Amino acid sequence: LWTAPCFAHKVNLFAYVEGKTVYTESYFPDGRAVVNGKVEVFDADKILLLEGHTDSEGLFHFAIPKYDSMTIVLDASMGHKTTYHINREELGE
């Protein structure tokens, strides 16, 4: 009997800050980009700051809306959802 690892409902989200912009990259374990994934950005008080969608390469970027810790939520549909946290210190300024 042969078994393979299961990655059901897994999706990857990576974010980094460059200047006054936050860049995100979203992809599935097999390397495919998350196309048109819904991205929501919340502040430390869980207030929605902005939302948008990933492009054809799984990328999304935005100007820093508030110099505070934030959580980025990616919903790639069909149960594929993940978060990425950015601390206040990472934002600079």
ABEGO torsion letter per residue (X at the ends): XBBBBBABGBBBBBBBBBEABBBBBBBBAAGBBBBGBBBBBBBAAGBBABBBBBBAAGBBBBBBABBBBBBBBBBAEGGBBBBBBBBAAAAEX
